[in-house]
Structure formats: C-alpha cells, structure tokens
Amino acid sequence: MIGSAAGSRFHVHTEAGMNRWLRRIRGAIGMGLTWALVWAPVAVLIGMVVDPDGSLDEMWPAIGAYPGFLGGVVFAAVLGIAARRRRLDQLTLARVAAWGALAGLLVGVLPFTVGESTSKLPLWLLASVVIGSITLLSALSAAGSLALARMAEKRELLHAGADTAEFGAGIGPHRTRRNGAGPRSVAGVRAAGADPVGRGLLSAPGERRREQAAAGSGARP
C-alpha cells in the first residue's frame, strides 16, 4: 500500500512536470510566431529601401520572419531562466528590454558562427549591421511583448472586477426581498398598501392609548 501511494505521488509529480514543460514550449513557440509576424513586414520595408528595384532577388518576408521566430524563442528561454517564476507583466521594462537585446545578440551572432559570408561588404561592417539590427529589433519586440502582457493582465482584472460587481448586485436585491428588511422593499410594500407588520408597528401607540382611555373611562364611577 505504501508502495502504491509512493508510485501515485511520483506519477502526479512527473505529470505536473511534463505539463509545465509543455506550457513553456507552447509559450516559446507562440512568442516566436508573434515576433515572426512583426519582423516579416519590417524586413519588407527594409528591402524596399535597400533594394527598390528588386535586383537582389531576396525573399524579404522570410529574411525577417526566420530571425524573428528564433529571437522570440530565445527570448522566451532567457525569460524562463532569469525571471525566476515571475510573470512577464511583473517585470520592469529595462530588464525585459535587456533580455530581449541579449536574445537578439545571440541570434545575430549565429549566422556568422555556422556559415561564411558571401557579401561584398567587409565582414565587420556586415556583422555590425546584422547583429545591431537584430539586437535592436529584439529589444523593441521584448518591450512590446511586455506591453501586451500588461494590457492582458489589466483586462483580466477589469473583467474580474465587473463580474464581482455584477455578482454583488445580483445578491443584494434578492436578500432584501427575501428578508423583507430593506428600505426599498418596505417602502414598496407600504406604497402598495400591503404592510400589515408595518401598520401594526406604526399604529401600536395609538391603539395602546385608546385602550388605556377606554379602561380609564370604564373604571370611573
């Protein structure tokens, strides 16, 4: 029996760990896709400036989407390691931007470590342009992700507050009508002329005085 209990606890712990890792992987992929969607049109705009006549024959959306996806995934990994179980909306802008810049730096250096440049530009100039651009875009994307996270958290708080207010407003009138002790219910019943308890309470002193007067008159010789 002890062995079965220990086995069940191990199974629950393992399942919880797997679910946590799956959530992190889904979050990293979602972050990468979001950054890719933002970087793709930015690359198209850069291509319109750098290559207005299309002589380079480059797929500018892919040039922006690929590093954007990698930057988002790396940023999510850095965030999961350095945030220490804090949510993104709980972090400061400077810290998030710095971690985004670090992710961009890692992604920008990657092409120069796994391949050789075929550009006519000097290697140092090409590296400066590529790494600097990706680092800057990553820092801006991280700041944008923080803003979106804070907006989502604020929206959830507003919805929770509205639900609480509606719940309280729904309970109040029911309690008043059920108990018959609210000022609105008493006033409404009195206006309708159907408040026997209220009339009895209000007319009790008058009835008592009439009873005392009748008793006094009956006691006189």
PyMOL CGO cylinders between C-alpha atoms (Angstrom):
from pymol import cmd
from pymol.cgo import CYLINDER

trace = [
    CYLINDER, 0.00, 0.00, 0.00, 2.86, 2.35, 0.80, 0.3, 1, 1, 1, 1, 1, 1,
    CYLINDER, 2.86, 2.35, 0.80, 4.48, 1.48, -2.48, 0.3, 1, 1, 1, 1, 1, 1,
    CYLINDER, 4.48, 1.48, -2.48, 1.31, 2.24, -4.41, 0.3, 1, 1, 1, 1, 1, 1,
    CYLINDER, 1.31, 2.24, -4.41, 0.96, 5.62, -2.67, 0.3, 1, 1, 1, 1, 1, 1,
    CYLINDER, 0.96, 5.62, -2.67, 4.56, 6.50, -3.45, 0.3, 1, 1, 1, 1, 1, 1,
    CYLINDER, 4.56, 6.50, -3.45, 4.07, 5.41, -7.05, 0.3, 1, 1, 1, 1, 1, 1,
    CYLINDER, 4.07, 5.41, -7.05, 0.97, 7.57, -7.41, 0.3, 1, 1, 1, 1, 1, 1,
    CYLINDER, 0.97, 7.57, -7.41, 2.79, 10.59, -5.98, 0.3, 1, 1, 1, 1, 1, 1,
    CYLINDER, 2.79, 10.59, -5.98, 5.67, 10.02, -8.39, 0.3, 1, 1, 1, 1, 1, 1,
    CYLINDER, 5.67, 10.02, -8.39, 3.20, 9.77, -11.28, 0.3, 1, 1, 1, 1, 1, 1,
    CYLINDER, 3.20, 9.77, -11.28, 1.47, 13.02, -10.26, 0.3, 1, 1, 1, 1, 1, 1,
    CYLINDER, 1.47, 13.02, -10.26, 4.80, 14.80, -9.85, 0.3, 1, 1, 1, 1, 1, 1,
    CYLINDER, 4.80, 14.80, -9.85, 6.02, 13.57, -13.24, 0.3, 1, 1, 1, 1, 1, 1,
    CYLINDER, 6.02, 13.57, -13.24, 2.77, 14.57, -14.94, 0.3, 1, 1, 1, 1, 1, 1,
    CYLINDER, 2.77, 14.57, -14.94, 2.90, 18.04, -13.38, 0.3, 1, 1, 1, 1, 1, 1,
    CYLINDER, 2.90, 18.04, -13.38, 6.48, 18.49, -14.55, 0.3, 1, 1, 1, 1, 1, 1,
    CYLINDER, 6.48, 18.49, -14.55, 5.58, 17.40, -18.08, 0.3, 1, 1, 1, 1, 1, 1,
    CYLINDER, 5.58, 17.40, -18.08, 2.62, 19.79, -18.18, 0.3, 1, 1, 1, 1, 1, 1,
    CYLINDER, 2.62, 19.79, -18.18, 4.84, 22.63, -17.00, 0.3, 1, 1, 1, 1, 1, 1,
    CYLINDER, 4.84, 22.63, -17.00, 7.40, 21.96, -19.72, 0.3, 1, 1, 1, 1, 1, 1,
    CYLINDER, 7.40, 21.96, -19.72, 4.68, 21.66, -22.35, 0.3, 1, 1, 1, 1, 1, 1,
    CYLINDER, 4.68, 21.66, -22.35, 3.29, 25.05, -21.31, 0.3, 1, 1, 1, 1, 1, 1,
    CYLINDER, 3.29, 25.05, -21.31, 6.76, 26.58, -21.59, 0.3, 1, 1, 1, 1, 1, 1,
    CYLINDER, 6.76, 26.58, -21.59, 7.31, 25.07, -25.02, 0.3, 1, 1, 1, 1, 1, 1,
    CYLINDER, 7.31, 25.07, -25.02, 3.93, 26.32, -26.24, 0.3, 1, 1, 1, 1, 1, 1,
    CYLINDER, 3.93, 26.32, -26.24, 4.69, 29.75, -24.83, 0.3, 1, 1, 1, 1, 1, 1,
    CYLINDER, 4.69, 29.75, -24.83, 8.08, 29.86, -26.55, 0.3, 1, 1, 1, 1, 1, 1,
    CYLINDER, 8.08, 29.86, -26.55, 6.59, 28.83, -29.88, 0.3, 1, 1, 1, 1, 1, 1,
    CYLINDER, 6.59, 28.83, -29.88, 3.81, 31.41, -29.50, 0.3, 1, 1, 1, 1, 1, 1,
    CYLINDER, 3.81, 31.41, -29.50, 6.36, 34.11, -28.69, 0.3, 1, 1, 1, 1, 1, 1,
    CYLINDER, 6.36, 34.11, -28.69, 8.43, 33.12, -31.74, 0.3, 1, 1, 1, 1, 1, 1,
    CYLINDER, 8.43, 33.12, -31.74, 5.43, 33.21, -34.05, 0.3, 1, 1, 1, 1, 1, 1,
    CYLINDER, 5.43, 33.21, -34.05, 4.38, 36.61, -32.73, 0.3, 1, 1, 1, 1, 1, 1,
    CYLINDER, 4.38, 36.61, -32.73, 7.83, 38.07, -33.30, 0.3, 1, 1, 1, 1, 1, 1,
    CYLINDER, 7.83, 38.07, -33.30, 8.00, 36.49, -36.77, 0.3, 1, 1, 1, 1, 1, 1,
    CYLINDER, 8.00, 36.49, -36.77, 4.70, 38.13, -37.76, 0.3, 1, 1, 1, 1, 1, 1,
    CYLINDER, 4.70, 38.13, -37.76, 6.06, 41.51, -36.66, 0.3, 1, 1, 1, 1, 1, 1,
    CYLINDER, 6.06, 41.51, -36.66, 9.52, 41.16, -38.18, 0.3, 1, 1, 1, 1, 1, 1,
    CYLINDER, 9.52, 41.16, -38.18, 8.34, 39.99, -41.61, 0.3, 1, 1, 1, 1, 1, 1,
    CYLINDER, 8.34, 39.99, -41.61, 6.76, 43.33, -42.66, 0.3, 1, 1, 1, 1, 1, 1,
    CYLINDER, 6.76, 43.33, -42.66, 9.70, 45.19, -41.12, 0.3, 1, 1, 1, 1, 1, 1,
    CYLINDER, 9.70, 45.19, -41.12, 12.05, 43.23, -43.39, 0.3, 1, 1, 1, 1, 1, 1,
    CYLINDER, 12.05, 43.23, -43.39, 9.84, 44.04, -46.37, 0.3, 1, 1, 1, 1, 1, 1,
    CYLINDER, 9.84, 44.04, -46.37, 10.14, 47.75, -45.58, 0.3, 1, 1, 1, 1, 1, 1,
    CYLINDER, 10.14, 47.75, -45.58, 13.92, 47.39, -45.27, 0.3, 1, 1, 1, 1, 1, 1,
    CYLINDER, 13.92, 47.39, -45.27, 14.01, 45.62, -48.62, 0.3, 1, 1, 1, 1, 1, 1,
    CYLINDER, 14.01, 45.62, -48.62, 12.04, 48.44, -50.23, 0.3, 1, 1, 1, 1, 1, 1,
    CYLINDER, 12.04, 48.44, -50.23, 14.69, 50.87, -49.03, 0.3, 1, 1, 1, 1, 1, 1,
    CYLINDER, 14.69, 50.87, -49.03, 17.79, 48.75, -49.67, 0.3, 1, 1, 1, 1, 1, 1,
    CYLINDER, 17.79, 48.75, -49.67, 16.65, 47.09, -52.91, 0.3, 1, 1, 1, 1, 1, 1,
    CYLINDER, 16.65, 47.09, -52.91, 13.95, 49.24, -54.51, 0.3, 1, 1, 1, 1, 1, 1,
    CYLINDER, 13.95, 49.24, -54.51, 14.37, 47.73, -57.99, 0.3, 1, 1, 1, 1, 1, 1,
    CYLINDER, 14.37, 47.73, -57.99, 14.42, 44.09, -56.75, 0.3, 1, 1, 1, 1, 1, 1,
    CYLINDER, 14.42, 44.09, -56.75, 17.85, 43.34, -58.17, 0.3, 1, 1, 1, 1, 1, 1,
    CYLINDER, 17.85, 43.34, -58.17, 18.94, 41.34, -55.13, 0.3, 1, 1, 1, 1, 1, 1,
    CYLINDER, 18.94, 41.34, -55.13, 16.11, 38.83, -55.61, 0.3, 1, 1, 1, 1, 1, 1,
    CYLINDER, 16.11, 38.83, -55.61, 15.72, 38.22, -51.89, 0.3, 1, 1, 1, 1, 1, 1,
    CYLINDER, 15.72, 38.22, -51.89, 12.67, 36.89, -50.02, 0.3, 1, 1, 1, 1, 1, 1,
    CYLINDER, 12.67, 36.89, -50.02, 12.44, 39.76, -47.59, 0.3, 1, 1, 1, 1, 1, 1,
    CYLINDER, 12.44, 39.76, -47.59, 9.49, 38.39, -45.54, 0.3, 1, 1, 1, 1, 1, 1,
    CYLINDER, 9.49, 38.39, -45.54, 11.43, 35.21, -44.83, 0.3, 1, 1, 1, 1, 1, 1,
    CYLINDER, 11.43, 35.21, -44.83, 14.55, 37.23, -44.02, 0.3, 1, 1, 1, 1, 1, 1,
    CYLINDER, 14.55, 37.23, -44.02, 12.58, 38.94, -41.28, 0.3, 1, 1, 1, 1, 1, 1,
    CYLINDER, 12.58, 38.94, -41.28, 10.44, 36.00, -40.15, 0.3, 1, 1, 1, 1, 1, 1,
    CYLINDER, 10.44, 36.00, -40.15, 13.23, 33.48, -39.54, 0.3, 1, 1, 1, 1, 1, 1,
    CYLINDER, 13.23, 33.48, -39.54, 15.34, 35.57, -37.15, 0.3, 1, 1, 1, 1, 1, 1,
    CYLINDER, 15.34, 35.57, -37.15, 12.15, 36.91, -35.58, 0.3, 1, 1, 1, 1, 1, 1,
    CYLINDER, 12.15, 36.91, -35.58, 10.97, 33.41, -34.74, 0.3, 1, 1, 1, 1, 1, 1,
    CYLINDER, 10.97, 33.41, -34.74, 14.38, 32.43, -33.36, 0.3, 1, 1, 1, 1, 1, 1,
    CYLINDER, 14.38, 32.43, -33.36, 14.58, 35.68, -31.38, 0.3, 1, 1, 1, 1, 1, 1,
    CYLINDER, 14.58, 35.68, -31.38, 11.18, 35.08, -29.81, 0.3, 1, 1, 1, 1, 1, 1,
    CYLINDER, 11.18, 35.08, -29.81, 12.05, 31.50, -28.85, 0.3, 1, 1, 1, 1, 1, 1,
    CYLINDER, 12.05, 31.50, -28.85, 15.42, 32.50, -27.39, 0.3, 1, 1, 1, 1, 1, 1,
    CYLINDER, 15.42, 32.50, -27.39, 13.81, 35.40, -25.51, 0.3, 1, 1, 1, 1, 1, 1,
    CYLINDER, 13.81, 35.40, -25.51, 11.22, 33.04, -24.02, 0.3, 1, 1, 1, 1, 1, 1,
    CYLINDER, 11.22, 33.04, -24.02, 14.02, 30.69, -22.94, 0.3, 1, 1, 1, 1, 1, 1,
    CYLINDER, 14.02, 30.69, -22.94, 16.01, 33.52, -21.35, 0.3, 1, 1, 1, 1, 1, 1,
    CYLINDER, 16.01, 33.52, -21.35, 12.84, 34.75, -19.68, 0.3, 1, 1, 1, 1, 1, 1,
    CYLINDER, 12.84, 34.75, -19.68, 12.07, 31.32, -18.26, 0.3, 1, 1, 1, 1, 1, 1,
    CYLINDER, 12.07, 31.32, -18.26, 15.58, 31.02, -16.82, 0.3, 1, 1, 1, 1, 1, 1,
    CYLINDER, 15.58, 31.02, -16.82, 16.10, 34.54, -15.50, 0.3, 1, 1, 1, 1, 1, 1,
    CYLINDER, 16.10, 34.54, -15.50, 12.58, 35.53, -14.42, 0.3, 1, 1, 1, 1, 1, 1,
    CYLINDER, 12.58, 35.53, -14.42, 12.51, 33.01, -11.55, 0.3, 1, 1, 1, 1, 1, 1,
    CYLINDER, 12.51, 33.01, -11.55, 8.81, 32.11, -11.78, 0.3, 1, 1, 1, 1, 1, 1,
    CYLINDER, 8.81, 32.11, -11.78, 7.68, 35.69, -12.20, 0.3, 1, 1, 1, 1, 1, 1,
    CYLINDER, 7.68, 35.69, -12.20, 5.22, 36.54, -14.94, 0.3, 1, 1, 1, 1, 1, 1,
    CYLINDER, 5.22, 36.54, -14.94, 6.21, 38.77, -17.82, 0.3, 1, 1, 1, 1, 1, 1,
    CYLINDER, 6.21, 38.77, -17.82, 3.87, 41.58, -16.72, 0.3, 1, 1, 1, 1, 1, 1,
    CYLINDER, 3.87, 41.58, -16.72, 5.58, 41.67, -13.29, 0.3, 1, 1, 1, 1, 1, 1,
    CYLINDER, 5.58, 41.67, -13.29, 9.00, 42.59, -14.72, 0.3, 1, 1, 1, 1, 1, 1,
    CYLINDER, 9.00, 42.59, -14.72, 10.43, 46.03, -15.37, 0.3, 1, 1, 1, 1, 1, 1,
    CYLINDER, 10.43, 46.03, -15.37, 10.77, 47.49, -18.84, 0.3, 1, 1, 1, 1, 1, 1,
    CYLINDER, 10.77, 47.49, -18.84, 14.55, 47.90, -18.59, 0.3, 1, 1, 1, 1, 1, 1,
    CYLINDER, 14.55, 47.90, -18.59, 15.08, 44.28, -17.58, 0.3, 1, 1, 1, 1, 1, 1,
    CYLINDER, 15.08, 44.28, -17.58, 12.81, 42.90, -20.28, 0.3, 1, 1, 1, 1, 1, 1,
    CYLINDER, 12.81, 42.90, -20.28, 14.44, 45.08, -22.95, 0.3, 1, 1, 1, 1, 1, 1,
    CYLINDER, 14.44, 45.08, -22.95, 17.89, 43.95, -21.79, 0.3, 1, 1, 1, 1, 1, 1,
    CYLINDER, 17.89, 43.95, -21.79, 16.90, 40.29, -22.01, 0.3, 1, 1, 1, 1, 1, 1,
    CYLINDER, 16.90, 40.29, -22.01, 15.42, 40.93, -25.44, 0.3, 1, 1, 1, 1, 1, 1,
    CYLINDER, 15.42, 40.93, -25.44, 18.67, 42.54, -26.57, 0.3, 1, 1, 1, 1, 1, 1,
    CYLINDER, 18.67, 42.54, -26.57, 20.59, 39.53, -25.25, 0.3, 1, 1, 1, 1, 1, 1,
    CYLINDER, 20.59, 39.53, -25.25, 18.35, 37.20, -27.24, 0.3, 1, 1, 1, 1, 1, 1,
    CYLINDER, 18.35, 37.20, -27.24, 18.87, 39.32, -30.36, 0.3, 1, 1, 1, 1, 1, 1,
    CYLINDER, 18.87, 39.32, -30.36, 22.62, 39.31, -29.84, 0.3, 1, 1, 1, 1, 1, 1,
    CYLINDER, 22.62, 39.31, -29.84, 22.67, 35.51, -29.66, 0.3, 1, 1, 1, 1, 1, 1,
    CYLINDER, 22.67, 35.51, -29.66, 20.53, 35.18, -32.78, 0.3, 1, 1, 1, 1, 1, 1,
    CYLINDER, 20.53, 35.18, -32.78, 22.55, 37.80, -34.67, 0.3, 1, 1, 1, 1, 1, 1,
    CYLINDER, 22.55, 37.80, -34.67, 25.87, 36.09, -33.97, 0.3, 1, 1, 1, 1, 1, 1,
    CYLINDER, 25.87, 36.09, -33.97, 24.54, 32.67, -35.02, 0.3, 1, 1, 1, 1, 1, 1,
    CYLINDER, 24.54, 32.67, -35.02, 24.84, 33.11, -38.85, 0.3, 1, 1, 1, 1, 1, 1,
    CYLINDER, 24.84, 33.11, -38.85, 28.48, 34.18, -38.58, 0.3, 1, 1, 1, 1, 1, 1,
    CYLINDER, 28.48, 34.18, -38.58, 29.39, 31.15, -36.50, 0.3, 1, 1, 1, 1, 1, 1,
    CYLINDER, 29.39, 31.15, -36.50, 27.79, 28.47, -38.69, 0.3, 1, 1, 1, 1, 1, 1,
    CYLINDER, 27.79, 28.47, -38.69, 28.49, 29.82, -42.17, 0.3, 1, 1, 1, 1, 1, 1,
    CYLINDER, 28.49, 29.82, -42.17, 30.64, 32.06, -44.33, 0.3, 1, 1, 1, 1, 1, 1,
    CYLINDER, 30.64, 32.06, -44.33, 29.64, 35.41, -45.71, 0.3, 1, 1, 1, 1, 1, 1,
    CYLINDER, 29.64, 35.41, -45.71, 29.15, 35.80, -49.45, 0.3, 1, 1, 1, 1, 1, 1,
    CYLINDER, 29.15, 35.80, -49.45, 28.59, 39.54, -49.32, 0.3, 1, 1, 1, 1, 1, 1,
    CYLINDER, 28.59, 39.54, -49.32, 30.94, 42.04, -50.90, 0.3, 1, 1, 1, 1, 1, 1,
    CYLINDER, 30.94, 42.04, -50.90, 30.83, 44.13, -47.75, 0.3, 1, 1, 1, 1, 1, 1,
    CYLINDER, 30.83, 44.13, -47.75, 33.61, 43.78, -45.18, 0.3, 1, 1, 1, 1, 1, 1,
    CYLINDER, 33.61, 43.78, -45.18, 32.82, 41.18, -42.56, 0.3, 1, 1, 1, 1, 1, 1,
    CYLINDER, 32.82, 41.18, -42.56, 33.00, 43.63, -39.67, 0.3, 1, 1, 1, 1, 1, 1,
    CYLINDER, 33.00, 43.63, -39.67, 30.56, 46.01, -41.37, 0.3, 1, 1, 1, 1, 1, 1,
    CYLINDER, 30.56, 46.01, -41.37, 28.13, 43.25, -42.29, 0.3, 1, 1, 1, 1, 1, 1,
    CYLINDER, 28.13, 43.25, -42.29, 28.29, 41.80, -38.78, 0.3, 1, 1, 1, 1, 1, 1,
    CYLINDER, 28.29, 41.80, -38.78, 27.72, 45.22, -37.24, 0.3, 1, 1, 1, 1, 1, 1,
    CYLINDER, 27.72, 45.22, -37.24, 24.67, 45.88, -39.40, 0.3, 1, 1, 1, 1, 1, 1,
    CYLINDER, 24.67, 45.88, -39.40, 23.11, 42.42, -38.97, 0.3, 1, 1, 1, 1, 1, 1,
    CYLINDER, 23.11, 42.42, -38.97, 23.83, 41.98, -35.25, 0.3, 1, 1, 1, 1, 1, 1,
    CYLINDER, 23.83, 41.98, -35.25, 22.95, 45.56, -34.40, 0.3, 1, 1, 1, 1, 1, 1,
    CYLINDER, 22.95, 45.56, -34.40, 19.66, 45.44, -36.31, 0.3, 1, 1, 1, 1, 1, 1,
    CYLINDER, 19.66, 45.44, -36.31, 18.58, 42.11, -34.79, 0.3, 1, 1, 1, 1, 1, 1,
    CYLINDER, 18.58, 42.11, -34.79, 19.59, 43.23, -31.30, 0.3, 1, 1, 1, 1, 1, 1,
    CYLINDER, 19.59, 43.23, -31.30, 17.62, 46.46, -31.61, 0.3, 1, 1, 1, 1, 1, 1,
    CYLINDER, 17.62, 46.46, -31.61, 14.55, 44.72, -33.03, 0.3, 1, 1, 1, 1, 1, 1,
    CYLINDER, 14.55, 44.72, -33.03, 14.69, 42.11, -30.28, 0.3, 1, 1, 1, 1, 1, 1,
    CYLINDER, 14.69, 42.11, -30.28, 14.81, 44.75, -27.55, 0.3, 1, 1, 1, 1, 1, 1,
    CYLINDER, 14.81, 44.75, -27.55, 11.84, 46.58, -29.10, 0.3, 1, 1, 1, 1, 1, 1,
    CYLINDER, 11.84, 46.58, -29.10, 9.92, 43.32, -29.55, 0.3, 1, 1, 1, 1, 1, 1,
    CYLINDER, 9.92, 43.32, -29.55, 10.55, 42.38, -25.92, 0.3, 1, 1, 1, 1, 1, 1,
    CYLINDER, 10.55, 42.38, -25.92, 9.24, 45.77, -24.80, 0.3, 1, 1, 1, 1, 1, 1,
    CYLINDER, 9.24, 45.77, -24.80, 6.19, 45.28, -27.00, 0.3, 1, 1, 1, 1, 1, 1,
    CYLINDER, 6.19, 45.28, -27.00, 5.61, 41.82, -25.52, 0.3, 1, 1, 1, 1, 1, 1,
    CYLINDER, 5.61, 41.82, -25.52, 5.74, 43.35, -22.04, 0.3, 1, 1, 1, 1, 1, 1,
    CYLINDER, 5.74, 43.35, -22.04, 3.17, 45.98, -23.01, 0.3, 1, 1, 1, 1, 1, 1,
    CYLINDER, 3.17, 45.98, -23.01, 0.84, 43.32, -24.42, 0.3, 1, 1, 1, 1, 1, 1,
    CYLINDER, 0.84, 43.32, -24.42, 1.22, 41.20, -21.29, 0.3, 1, 1, 1, 1, 1, 1,
    CYLINDER, 1.22, 41.20, -21.29, 0.36, 44.15, -19.04, 0.3, 1, 1, 1, 1, 1, 1,
    CYLINDER, 0.36, 44.15, -19.04, -2.65, 45.04, -21.17, 0.3, 1, 1, 1, 1, 1, 1,
    CYLINDER, -2.65, 45.04, -21.17, -3.90, 41.46, -20.98, 0.3, 1, 1, 1, 1, 1, 1,
    CYLINDER, -3.90, 41.46, -20.98, -3.43, 41.37, -17.21, 0.3, 1, 1, 1, 1, 1, 1,
    CYLINDER, -3.43, 41.37, -17.21, -5.24, 44.70, -16.80, 0.3, 1, 1, 1, 1, 1, 1,
    CYLINDER, -5.24, 44.70, -16.80, -8.10, 43.45, -18.98, 0.3, 1, 1, 1, 1, 1, 1,
    CYLINDER, -8.10, 43.45, -18.98, -8.42, 40.31, -16.86, 0.3, 1, 1, 1, 1, 1, 1,
    CYLINDER, -8.42, 40.31, -16.86, -8.52, 42.41, -13.68, 0.3, 1, 1, 1, 1, 1, 1,
    CYLINDER, -8.52, 42.41, -13.68, -11.22, 44.64, -15.15, 0.3, 1, 1, 1, 1, 1, 1,
    CYLINDER, -11.22, 44.64, -15.15, -13.30, 41.64, -16.18, 0.3, 1, 1, 1, 1, 1, 1,
    CYLINDER, -13.30, 41.64, -16.18, -12.87, 40.10, -12.74, 0.3, 1, 1, 1, 1, 1, 1,
    CYLINDER, -12.87, 40.10, -12.74, -13.96, 43.36, -11.09, 0.3, 1, 1, 1, 1, 1, 1,
    CYLINDER, -13.96, 43.36, -11.09, -17.01, 43.62, -13.35, 0.3, 1, 1, 1, 1, 1, 1,
    CYLINDER, -17.01, 43.62, -13.35, -18.00, 40.03, -12.59, 0.3, 1, 1, 1, 1, 1, 1,
    CYLINDER, -18.00, 40.03, -12.59, -17.66, 40.68, -8.86, 0.3, 1, 1, 1, 1, 1, 1,
    CYLINDER, -17.66, 40.68, -8.86, -19.78, 43.82, -9.09, 0.3, 1, 1, 1, 1, 1, 1,
    CYLINDER, -19.78, 43.82, -9.09, -22.49, 42.00, -11.05, 0.3, 1, 1, 1, 1, 1, 1,
    CYLINDER, -22.49, 42.00, -11.05, -22.44, 39.16, -8.54, 0.3, 1, 1, 1, 1, 1, 1,
    CYLINDER, -22.44, 39.16, -8.54, -22.83, 41.58, -5.63, 0.3, 1, 1, 1, 1, 1, 1,
    CYLINDER, -22.83, 41.58, -5.63, -25.58, 43.49, -7.39, 0.3, 1, 1, 1, 1, 1, 1,
    CYLINDER, -25.58, 43.49, -7.39, -27.41, 40.25, -8.05, 0.3, 1, 1, 1, 1, 1, 1,
    CYLINDER, -27.41, 40.25, -8.05, -27.22, 39.14, -4.43, 0.3, 1, 1, 1, 1, 1, 1,
    CYLINDER, -27.22, 39.14, -4.43, -28.28, 42.42, -2.78, 0.3, 1, 1, 1, 1, 1, 1,
    CYLINDER, -28.28, 42.42, -2.78, -31.86, 42.76, -4.06, 0.3, 1, 1, 1, 1, 1, 1,
    CYLINDER, -31.86, 42.76, -4.06, -32.57, 39.07, -3.50, 0.3, 1, 1, 1, 1, 1, 1,
    CYLINDER, -32.57, 39.07, -3.50, -31.51, 39.31, 0.09, 0.3, 1, 1, 1, 1, 1, 1,
    CYLINDER, -31.51, 39.31, 0.09, -33.67, 42.41, 0.57, 0.3, 1, 1, 1, 1, 1, 1,
    CYLINDER, -33.67, 42.41, 0.57, -36.73, 40.81, -0.97, 0.3, 1, 1, 1, 1, 1, 1,
    CYLINDER, -36.73, 40.81, -0.97, -36.20, 37.52, 0.83, 0.3, 1, 1, 1, 1, 1, 1,
    CYLINDER, -36.20, 37.52, 0.83, -35.71, 39.02, 4.28, 0.3, 1, 1, 1, 1, 1, 1,
    CYLINDER, -35.71, 39.02, 4.28, -38.16, 41.87, 3.81, 0.3, 1, 1, 1, 1, 1, 1,
    CYLINDER, -38.16, 41.87, 3.81, -35.78, 44.14, 5.73, 0.3, 1, 1, 1, 1, 1, 1,
    CYLINDER, -35.78, 44.14, 5.73, -34.52, 46.51, 3.04, 0.3, 1, 1, 1, 1, 1, 1,
    CYLINDER, -34.52, 46.51, 3.04, -35.70, 50.09, 2.77, 0.3, 1, 1, 1, 1, 1, 1,
    CYLINDER, -35.70, 50.09, 2.77, -36.77, 49.62, -0.84, 0.3, 1, 1, 1, 1, 1, 1,
    CYLINDER, -36.77, 49.62, -0.84, -38.91, 46.58, -0.07, 0.3, 1, 1, 1, 1, 1, 1,
    CYLINDER, -38.91, 46.58, -0.07, -40.59, 48.20, 2.94, 0.3, 1, 1, 1, 1, 1, 1,
    CYLINDER, -40.59, 48.20, 2.94, -41.32, 51.40, 1.04, 0.3, 1, 1, 1, 1, 1, 1,
    CYLINDER, -41.32, 51.40, 1.04, -42.68, 49.47, -1.94, 0.3, 1, 1, 1, 1, 1, 1,
    CYLINDER, -42.68, 49.47, -1.94, -44.94, 47.31, 0.20, 0.3, 1, 1, 1, 1, 1, 1,
    CYLINDER, -44.94, 47.31, 0.20, -46.24, 50.31, 2.12, 0.3, 1, 1, 1, 1, 1, 1,
    CYLINDER, -46.24, 50.31, 2.12, -46.96, 52.16, -1.10, 0.3, 1, 1, 1, 1, 1, 1,
    CYLINDER, -46.96, 52.16, -1.10, -48.96, 49.18, -2.25, 0.3, 1, 1, 1, 1, 1, 1,
    CYLINDER, -48.96, 49.18, -2.25, -50.99, 49.22, 0.98, 0.3, 1, 1, 1, 1, 1, 1,
    CYLINDER, -50.99, 49.22, 0.98, -50.00, 45.72, 1.98, 0.3, 1, 1, 1, 1, 1, 1,
    CYLINDER, -50.00, 45.72, 1.98, -47.76, 46.15, 5.01, 0.3, 1, 1, 1, 1, 1, 1,
    CYLINDER, -47.76, 46.15, 5.01, -49.60, 44.66, 7.91, 0.3, 1, 1, 1, 1, 1, 1,
    CYLINDER, -49.60, 44.66, 7.91, -46.48, 44.39, 10.01, 0.3, 1, 1, 1, 1, 1, 1,
    CYLINDER, -46.48, 44.39, 10.01, -45.53, 47.98, 9.32, 0.3, 1, 1, 1, 1, 1, 1,
    CYLINDER, -45.53, 47.98, 9.32, -49.02, 49.31, 10.01, 0.3, 1, 1, 1, 1, 1, 1,
    CYLINDER, -49.02, 49.31, 10.01, -49.18, 47.39, 13.24, 0.3, 1, 1, 1, 1, 1, 1,
    CYLINDER, -49.18, 47.39, 13.24, -45.87, 48.80, 14.39, 0.3, 1, 1, 1, 1, 1, 1,
    CYLINDER, -45.87, 48.80, 14.39, -46.83, 52.32, 13.43, 0.3, 1, 1, 1, 1, 1, 1,
    CYLINDER, -46.83, 52.32, 13.43, -50.33, 52.19, 14.94, 0.3, 1, 1, 1, 1, 1, 1,
    CYLINDER, -50.33, 52.19, 14.94, -49.43, 50.35, 18.12, 0.3, 1, 1, 1, 1, 1, 1,
    CYLINDER, -49.43, 50.35, 18.12, -49.00, 53.53, 20.26, 0.3, 1, 1, 1, 1, 1, 1,
    CYLINDER, -49.00, 53.53, 20.26, -52.41, 54.88, 19.14, 0.3, 1, 1, 1, 1, 1, 1,
    CYLINDER, -52.41, 54.88, 19.14, -54.14, 51.59, 19.87, 0.3, 1, 1, 1, 1, 1, 1,
    CYLINDER, -54.14, 51.59, 19.87, -52.47, 51.47, 23.26, 0.3, 1, 1, 1, 1, 1, 1,
    CYLINDER, -52.47, 51.47, 23.26, -53.68, 54.98, 24.13, 0.3, 1, 1, 1, 1, 1, 1,
    CYLINDER, -53.68, 54.98, 24.13, -57.24, 54.14, 23.10, 0.3, 1, 1, 1, 1, 1, 1,
    CYLINDER, -57.24, 54.14, 23.10, -57.19, 51.01, 25.20, 0.3, 1, 1, 1, 1, 1, 1,
    CYLINDER, -57.19, 51.01, 25.20, -55.90, 52.98, 28.19, 0.3, 1, 1, 1, 1, 1, 1,
    CYLINDER, -55.90, 52.98, 28.19, -58.61, 55.65, 27.69, 0.3, 1, 1, 1, 1, 1, 1,
    CYLINDER, -58.61, 55.65, 27.69, -61.32, 53.02, 27.47, 0.3, 1, 1, 1, 1, 1, 1,
    CYLINDER, -61.32, 53.02, 27.47, -60.04, 51.30, 30.58, 0.3, 1, 1, 1, 1, 1, 1,
    CYLINDER, -60.04, 51.30, 30.58, -59.96, 54.61, 32.45, 0.3, 1, 1, 1, 1, 1, 1,
    CYLINDER, -59.96, 54.61, 32.45, -63.49, 55.54, 31.46, 0.3, 1, 1, 1, 1, 1, 1,
    CYLINDER, -63.49, 55.54, 31.46, -64.75, 52.12, 32.49, 0.3, 1, 1, 1, 1, 1, 1,
    CYLINDER, -64.75, 52.12, 32.49, -63.10, 52.40, 35.91, 0.3, 1, 1, 1, 1, 1, 1,
    CYLINDER, -63.10, 52.40, 35.91, -64.78, 55.72, 36.72, 0.3, 1, 1, 1, 1, 1, 1,
    CYLINDER, -64.78, 55.72, 36.72, -67.98, 55.57, 38.90, 0.3, 1, 1, 1, 1, 1, 1,
]
cmd.load_cgo(trace, "trace")
